[in-house]
Amino acid sequence: MRLVIVLMLLCLVGCAKDLTPGLVGCAENRPPEDECSKEPTTNEHNLNGPKITYLGVGGWLLDWHGEGLLLAPSFSNPSMPPIFVHANEQRIADYLPDVKNVKIILIGHAHYDHLLDVPLIMQRYAPDAIAYGNRTAGHILAVPELHLKHRFINVEQRMYRVHCATPQCYQANPDQWTKVDHVRFMAIQSQHAPHFAGVDLLEGSYYEDLKALPVYVRDWKEGTTLAFLIDLLDDAGRPAYRIHYQDSASNPPFGFPPLIADGKDVDVMIMCAASTSQVSQYPDALLRYLHPRKLLIGHWEDFFGNDLGRPPRLLRAQKEHQMLTRISTGFKDTRMVMPFPLSEVALRDDEP
């Protein structure tokens, strides 16, 4: 009942906000100084070179050496308030890009807006994909009628833990990496920000396989939240690009990766804009730790019942402008990009 009341309050007091008309898409031209610092949106397509596609919410799609990597795809996006949720087959068919070559699906936590569409996508559109996530996600995907239990790997048990007892444990352990062809990744202990007024509305975990997919939104339990460090490897097995992905805001040091001795910097940091005001120093502390060349901002748009054929609006009940101003003034060496859903971003600006 508490969840229903809070969601109704959010409907009443939290309205989606339009983007500033004069700033829409301005970051594509990379103007001088801080002209786009308020809303650094882009809406680019058909880019050359290594790129990433923003799918909306926490979802991203990478193609590297002909191998696909999918991060938490979400297209169903029930209207507000989302009390009972189901995968929307038509929306998935309409908006999901070609993912036949996807071999890896990474799931940071098991809320409906990160996991609800995954079963259908694995069954119909990504037949070779293996999903990797926390224990709770595995118990949800183990629903017998899905026939997906054998296509899930629990990486929570070997994640990098941000609190440990010895200096050695802060070094990357080779056993923490999972390698699939030209991609390797490491799960990192993270944290889910409260949704509203310091309350995490969908906390909890599952400890045994479910018999049926949840319908009530509260039953899409979070589980242990994970961040991921992702390396795109060249033919010699060396990291050509290093990406840090986090699908929820968190307090430091949650989400911080271990020390890695190869000297490779983080090229791209992918952050979650939702609920940044509910935690401390996010993403500031992580930016100071990683020093990424580029910051991609996801989960920024109002996705409740959204129409992906129309311009997005800012997520309700958030303080995104405060966060964006803070980043643009404090981290001038990092290019900040807030892509439209279904648009592309080059992994590096210096590439054609």
C-alpha positions as CSV (number, residue, x, y, z in Angstrom):
1,M,0.0,0.0,0.0
2,R,2.9,2.4,0.8
3,L,4.2,1.9,-2.7
4,V,0.9,2.8,-4.3
5,I,0.5,5.9,-2.2
6,V,4.0,7.1,-3.1
7,L,3.5,6.5,-6.8
8,M,0.3,8.4,-6.7
9,L,2.0,11.3,-5.0
10,L,4.7,11.3,-7.6
11,C,2.0,11.5,-10.3
12,L,0.4,14.5,-8.6
13,V,3.5,16.6,-7.7
14,G,6.1,15.4,-10.2
15,C,5.5,16.4,-13.8
16,A,7.8,15.7,-16.7
17,K,9.6,18.8,-17.9
18,D,10.2,19.8,-21.5
19,L,13.8,20.3,-22.7
20,T,14.9,23.9,-23.2
21,P,14.0,24.5,-26.9
22,G,17.1,26.5,-27.8
23,L,19.4,23.8,-26.3
24,V,17.9,20.6,-27.9
25,G,20.7,18.8,-29.7
26,C,23.2,21.6,-29.3
27,A,26.0,19.3,-27.9
28,E,26.2,17.7,-31.3
29,N,28.1,20.7,-32.6
30,R,30.3,20.9,-29.5
31,P,30.1,24.7,-29.0
32,P,32.6,26.5,-26.9
33,E,32.5,27.0,-23.1
34,D,29.3,26.0,-21.3
35,E,26.5,26.7,-23.9
36,C,25.3,23.1,-23.6
37,S,26.0,22.5,-19.9
38,K,22.4,22.9,-18.9
39,E,21.1,20.1,-21.2
40,P,23.9,18.5,-23.3
41,T,21.6,16.5,-25.5
42,T,22.5,14.8,-28.8
43,N,20.4,13.0,-31.4
44,E,22.9,11.5,-33.9
45,H,22.5,8.5,-36.2
46,N,24.5,6.5,-38.7
47,L,27.8,7.4,-37.1
48,N,31.0,5.8,-38.4
49,G,33.5,4.0,-36.1
50,P,33.0,2.4,-32.7
51,K,29.8,3.7,-31.2
52,I,27.1,3.0,-28.6
53,T,23.3,3.3,-29.0
54,Y,21.2,4.7,-26.1
55,L,18.0,2.6,-25.9
56,G,16.4,4.7,-23.2
57,V,16.1,4.2,-19.4
58,G,19.2,2.1,-18.5
59,G,19.5,0.4,-21.9
60,W,22.5,0.6,-24.2
61,L,23.7,-1.4,-27.2
62,L,27.3,-1.9,-28.3
63,D,28.6,-3.6,-31.4
64,W,32.3,-4.6,-31.3
65,H,34.0,-6.8,-33.9
66,G,30.5,-8.0,-35.0
67,E,29.7,-9.1,-31.5
68,G,26.8,-7.4,-29.7
69,L,26.6,-6.4,-26.0
70,L,23.3,-5.3,-24.6
71,L,22.8,-3.5,-21.3
72,A,19.4,-3.6,-19.5
73,P,17.0,-3.0,-22.5
74,S,13.7,-1.5,-21.6
75,F,11.0,-0.5,-24.0
76,S,7.6,-1.5,-22.4
77,N,7.7,1.5,-20.1
78,P,4.2,1.3,-18.5
79,S,2.4,4.6,-17.8
80,M,2.5,6.3,-14.4
81,P,1.7,4.9,-11.9
82,P,3.2,1.5,-12.8
83,I,1.4,-0.8,-10.4
84,F,1.0,-3.9,-12.6
85,V,3.5,-4.4,-15.3
86,H,3.8,-6.6,-18.4
87,A,6.2,-6.7,-21.3
88,N,4.7,-4.8,-24.2
89,E,5.4,-7.1,-27.2
90,Q,4.5,-4.4,-29.8
91,R,6.7,-1.7,-28.3
92,I,9.6,-4.1,-28.2
93,A,9.1,-5.1,-31.8
94,D,8.8,-1.4,-32.9
95,Y,11.8,0.0,-31.1
96,L,14.4,-2.8,-30.5
97,P,17.3,-2.5,-32.9
98,D,18.7,-5.6,-34.5
99,V,20.3,-7.7,-31.7
100,K,20.8,-11.0,-33.4
101,N,24.5,-10.8,-32.8
102,V,24.2,-10.1,-29.1
103,K,26.0,-12.6,-27.0
104,I,26.1,-10.7,-23.7
105,I,23.3,-9.0,-21.7
106,L,24.4,-7.3,-18.5
107,I,21.8,-6.6,-15.8
108,G,22.7,-4.3,-13.0
109,H,19.6,-5.0,-10.9
110,A,16.3,-6.7,-11.2
111,H,13.7,-3.9,-11.1
112,Y,11.1,-4.1,-13.9
113,D,12.5,-1.2,-15.8
114,H,15.8,-3.1,-16.3
115,L,14.6,-6.8,-16.5
116,L,10.9,-6.8,-17.6
117,D,11.7,-7.0,-21.4
118,V,14.8,-9.2,-21.1
119,P,13.0,-12.6,-21.3
120,L,11.1,-11.8,-24.5
121,I,14.2,-10.2,-26.1
122,M,16.2,-13.3,-25.3
123,Q,13.5,-15.7,-26.6
124,R,12.7,-13.9,-29.9
125,Y,15.4,-11.5,-30.9
126,A,18.8,-12.5,-29.3
127,P,18.9,-16.3,-29.5
128,D,22.6,-16.6,-28.7
129,A,22.6,-14.2,-25.8
130,I,23.6,-15.1,-22.2
131,A,22.4,-12.9,-19.4
132,Y,24.7,-12.0,-16.5
133,G,23.4,-10.4,-13.3
134,N,22.7,-10.8,-9.7
135,R,21.2,-13.8,-7.9
136,T,17.7,-12.3,-7.8
137,A,17.6,-11.7,-11.6
138,G,18.6,-15.4,-12.1
139,H,15.7,-16.6,-9.9
140,I,13.3,-14.4,-12.0
141,L,14.7,-15.7,-15.3
142,A,14.4,-19.2,-14.0
143,V,10.6,-19.2,-14.3
144,P,10.0,-22.6,-16.0
145,E,7.9,-21.4,-18.9
146,L,10.7,-19.1,-20.1
147,H,13.2,-21.9,-20.6
148,L,16.0,-19.4,-19.9
149,K,17.6,-20.8,-16.7
150,H,20.5,-22.3,-18.7
151,R,21.1,-18.9,-20.3
152,F,21.8,-17.0,-17.2
153,I,25.1,-16.7,-15.2
154,N,25.1,-15.3,-11.6
155,V,28.1,-12.9,-11.4
156,E,27.2,-11.6,-8.0
157,Q,29.2,-14.4,-6.4
158,R,32.5,-13.2,-7.9
159,M,31.9,-9.4,-8.0
160,Y,34.5,-7.0,-6.8
161,R,33.5,-6.0,-3.3
162,V,34.2,-2.3,-2.5
163,H,34.8,-2.9,1.2
164,C,37.6,-5.4,2.1
165,A,40.2,-6.0,4.8
166,T,43.6,-6.0,3.1
167,P,45.3,-3.7,0.6
168,Q,45.7,-6.7,-1.8
169,C,42.0,-7.1,-2.2
170,Y,41.7,-3.6,-3.8
171,Q,43.7,-5.0,-6.8
172,A,41.8,-6.5,-9.7
173,N,41.7,-10.3,-9.5
174,P,41.8,-12.2,-12.9
175,D,39.1,-14.4,-11.7
176,Q,36.7,-11.5,-11.5
177,W,36.8,-11.0,-15.2
178,T,34.4,-12.8,-17.6
179,K,35.7,-13.0,-21.2
180,V,33.5,-13.6,-24.2
181,D,35.3,-13.3,-27.5
182,H,36.4,-9.7,-27.9
183,V,34.7,-8.4,-24.7
184,R,35.5,-8.9,-21.1
185,F,33.7,-7.5,-18.1
186,M,33.8,-7.4,-14.3
187,A,30.8,-7.0,-11.9
188,I,31.3,-4.5,-9.2
189,Q,29.4,-4.2,-5.9
190,S,27.2,-1.2,-6.2
191,Q,24.1,0.3,-4.6
192,H,20.6,1.5,-5.6
193,A,19.7,5.1,-4.7
194,P,16.4,5.7,-2.9
195,H,13.5,6.5,-5.2
196,F,11.8,9.2,-3.2
197,A,12.3,10.9,0.2
198,G,15.1,8.5,1.2
199,V,13.0,5.4,0.5
200,D,13.9,2.5,-1.8
201,L,10.5,1.4,-3.0
202,L,11.5,-1.9,-4.6
203,E,14.2,-3.3,-2.3
204,G,14.6,-7.0,-1.5
205,S,15.9,-10.2,-3.0
206,Y,14.8,-13.7,-4.1
207,Y,16.5,-16.8,-2.8
208,E,14.7,-19.4,-4.9
209,D,13.4,-19.8,-8.4
210,L,10.1,-18.2,-9.2
211,K,7.2,-20.1,-10.6
212,A,5.8,-17.2,-12.7
213,L,7.0,-13.8,-13.7
214,P,6.0,-11.0,-11.3
215,V,3.1,-8.8,-12.3
216,Y,2.9,-6.4,-9.3
217,V,5.7,-3.9,-9.6
218,R,6.8,-4.4,-6.0
219,D,7.6,-8.1,-6.8
220,W,10.4,-7.0,-9.2
221,K,12.8,-7.1,-6.4
222,E,16.1,-5.3,-6.7
223,G,18.6,-7.9,-5.5
224,T,22.3,-6.8,-5.1
225,T,22.9,-3.9,-7.4
226,L,25.9,-4.3,-9.7
227,A,28.0,-1.9,-11.8
228,F,30.2,-3.2,-14.6
229,L,33.7,-2.5,-16.0
230,I,33.7,-3.4,-19.6
231,D,36.7,-3.8,-21.9
232,L,36.4,-4.0,-25.6
233,L,39.4,-6.0,-26.7
234,D,41.6,-5.9,-29.8
235,D,42.7,-9.0,-31.7
236,A,45.7,-9.3,-29.3
237,G,43.4,-9.3,-26.3
238,R,44.3,-5.8,-25.2
239,P,41.6,-3.4,-24.1
240,A,41.0,-0.9,-26.9
241,Y,38.2,0.8,-25.0
242,R,37.3,0.7,-21.3
243,I,33.7,1.5,-20.3
244,H,32.3,1.9,-16.8
245,Y,28.6,1.3,-16.6
246,Q,26.3,2.0,-13.7
247,D,22.5,1.8,-13.9
248,S,21.7,3.4,-10.5
249,A,23.1,6.4,-8.6
250,S,25.0,5.4,-5.5
251,N,27.0,6.7,-2.5
252,P,30.8,6.3,-2.8
253,P,32.6,4.0,-2.9
254,F,29.8,1.8,-4.3
255,G,30.4,1.2,-8.0
256,F,34.1,2.0,-7.8
257,P,36.2,-0.5,-9.7
258,P,39.4,-2.1,-8.3
259,L,42.9,-0.9,-9.2
260,I,44.0,-2.4,-12.5
261,A,47.7,-2.6,-13.3
262,D,47.5,-2.3,-17.1
263,G,47.5,1.5,-17.0
264,K,44.4,1.7,-19.3
265,D,42.2,4.7,-18.6
266,V,38.4,4.7,-18.7
267,D,37.3,6.0,-22.0
268,V,33.6,6.2,-21.3
269,M,31.6,6.4,-18.1
270,I,27.9,5.7,-18.3
271,M,25.9,7.1,-15.4
272,C,22.3,7.1,-14.2
273,A,20.7,10.5,-13.8
274,A,17.7,9.3,-11.9
275,S,17.7,9.9,-8.1
276,T,21.1,11.6,-8.0
277,S,19.7,14.0,-5.4
278,Q,19.0,11.0,-3.1
279,V,22.7,10.1,-2.7
280,S,25.9,11.9,-1.8
281,Q,28.6,13.0,-4.3
282,Y,27.2,11.3,-7.3
283,P,28.5,11.2,-9.9
284,D,31.2,13.7,-8.7
285,A,33.2,11.2,-6.6
286,L,33.2,8.6,-9.3
287,L,34.3,11.1,-11.9
288,R,37.2,12.1,-9.8
289,Y,38.2,8.5,-9.4
290,L,37.8,7.4,-13.0
291,H,38.8,10.6,-15.0
292,P,36.8,9.4,-18.0
293,R,37.2,11.2,-21.4
294,K,33.5,11.1,-22.0
295,L,30.4,10.9,-19.7
296,L,27.2,9.4,-21.1
297,I,24.1,10.2,-19.1
298,G,21.4,7.6,-19.2
299,H,18.0,7.2,-17.3
300,W,17.5,11.0,-17.7
301,E,14.2,11.0,-19.7
302,D,10.7,10.6,-18.4
303,F,10.0,7.0,-19.6
304,F,6.6,6.4,-18.0
305,G,4.3,5.7,-21.0
306,N,6.7,7.6,-23.2
307,D,6.4,7.9,-27.0
308,L,9.8,7.1,-28.5
309,G,8.7,8.8,-31.7
310,R,8.5,12.2,-30.0
311,P,11.2,14.3,-28.3
312,P,11.9,13.1,-24.8
313,R,11.1,15.1,-21.6
314,L,13.1,15.4,-18.4
315,L,12.3,12.9,-15.7
316,R,9.8,14.1,-13.1
317,A,10.7,14.9,-9.5
318,Q,14.4,15.1,-10.3
319,K,17.1,17.9,-10.0
320,E,18.9,17.2,-13.2
321,H,19.8,20.8,-13.9
322,Q,21.7,21.1,-10.6
323,M,23.6,17.9,-11.4
324,L,24.5,18.9,-14.9
325,T,25.7,22.4,-13.9
326,R,27.8,20.8,-11.2
327,I,29.5,18.4,-13.6
328,S,30.1,21.0,-16.3
329,T,31.8,23.4,-13.9
330,G,33.8,20.8,-11.9
331,F,34.9,18.5,-14.7
332,K,35.7,20.6,-17.8
333,D,38.0,17.9,-19.2
334,T,35.2,15.4,-19.5
335,R,32.8,15.7,-22.4
336,M,29.2,15.3,-21.1
337,V,26.6,13.8,-23.4
338,M,22.9,13.2,-22.8
339,P,21.7,11.3,-25.9
340,F,18.1,11.0,-27.1
341,P,16.7,7.5,-26.8
342,L,17.5,5.4,-29.9
343,S,20.4,7.7,-30.9
344,E,24.1,7.0,-31.2
345,V,27.3,8.3,-29.5
346,A,30.8,7.8,-30.8
347,L,33.0,6.2,-28.2
348,R,35.7,8.7,-28.9
349,D,35.3,12.2,-30.3
350,D,38.5,12.1,-32.3
351,E,37.2,9.3,-34.6
352,P,35.7,10.0,-38.0
